[in-house]
Amino acid sequence: MNFLAHIFLSGDDELLKIGNFMADGIRGKQYEHFPLSIQKGIRLHRFIDTYTDAHPVFRQSTQRLHSKYHHYAGVIVDLFYDHFLAKNWSSYSNENLEEYTETFYESLRDHYEVLSERTKGMMPYLIEHNWLLSYQTVEGIGRILTQMDNRTKNESKMRFSSNELVEFYPEFEEEFTIFFKDLQEQVSLKMQQL
């Protein structure tokens, strides 16, 4: 799962959301230096990633891309799944997606002092280009994939994967819907243990 799903699955705790959002840049036990709610968010993020990578439906989605994009297939499907969450947002939340993302950006600003350096560096781009809201459209996902491809010096070819998103749109959407229902149930159980 990508940023939007990680934030959404964190519930209402602002610091837990922030921890879940910035967890990719936190290695090993470095998370122990953060406030407790952020630590919980980082641990939740790691649980979500592990569960996602092992889920048969997620693996089915990545198989469709593997021959062309190799080990980047999982990263691409993470973004595709965030697209379907954003596109079908009203099925998962009563809050408007635009308001939800603005509230999260405000939360990042309010808690700037606890953010990792990597998150502080990414934050201006995240907000200026409104990444979370841009996930709603295939074009928005295409822009994000191009930016990510640029970071791999175009080695990943991720910029072209929006073609597969369009080609197999109903299949990816159905897989996301099945998978996300399972993930929500597992996260609900995990949150009680954090």
Secondary structure as the mmCIF struct_conf table of DSSP 4:
data_model
#
loop_
_struct_conf.conf_type_id
_struct_conf.id
_struct_conf.beg_label_comp_id
_struct_conf.beg_label_asym_id
_struct_conf.beg_label_seq_id
_struct_conf.end_label_comp_id
_struct_conf.end_label_asym_id
_struct_conf.end_label_seq_id
HELX_RH_AL_P HELX_RH_AL_P1 PHE A 3 PHE A 8
TURN_TY1_P TURN_TY1_P1 LEU A 9 ASP A 12
HELX_RH_AL_P HELX_RH_AL_P2 GLU A 14 MET A 22
HELX_RH_3T_P HELX_RH_3T_P1 ALA A 23 GLY A 25
HELX_RH_3T_P HELX_RH_3T_P2 GLY A 28 HIS A 33
BEND BEND1 PHE A 34 PHE A 34
HELX_RH_AL_P HELX_RH_AL_P3 LEU A 36 ALA A 54
HELX_RH_AL_P HELX_RH_AL_P4 PRO A 56 TYR A 69
HELX_RH_3T_P HELX_RH_3T_P3 HIS A 70 TYR A 72
HELX_RH_AL_P HELX_RH_AL_P5 ALA A 73 LYS A 87
TURN_TY1_P TURN_TY1_P2 ASN A 88 ASN A 88
HELX_RH_3T_P HELX_RH_3T_P4 TRP A 89 SER A 91
TURN_TY1_P TURN_TY1_P3 TYR A 92 TYR A 92
BEND BEND2 ASN A 94 GLU A 95
HELX_RH_AL_P HELX_RH_AL_P6 LEU A 97 ASP A 110
TURN_TY1_P TURN_TY1_P4 HIS A 111 HIS A 111
HELX_RH_3T_P HELX_RH_3T_P5 TYR A 112 VAL A 114
BEND BEND3 LEU A 115 LEU A 115
HELX_RH_AL_P HELX_RH_AL_P7 GLU A 117 GLU A 128
TURN_TY1_P TURN_TY1_P5 HIS A 129 ASN A 130
HELX_RH_AL_P HELX_RH_AL_P8 TRP A 131 SER A 134
TURN_TY1_P TURN_TY1_P6 TYR A 135 GLN A 136
BEND BEND4 THR A 137 THR A 137
HELX_RH_AL_P HELX_RH_AL_P9 VAL A 138 ARG A 151
TURN_TY1_P TURN_TY1_P7 THR A 152 ASN A 154
BEND BEND5 SER A 156 SER A 156
HELX_RH_3T_P HELX_RH_3T_P6 MET A 158 PHE A 160
TURN_TY1_P TURN_TY1_P8 SER A 161 SER A 161
HELX_RH_AL_P HELX_RH_AL_P10 SER A 162 GLU A 167
TURN_TY1_P TURN_TY1_P9 PHE A 168 PHE A 168
HELX_RH_AL_P HELX_RH_AL_P11 TYR A 169 GLN A 193
#
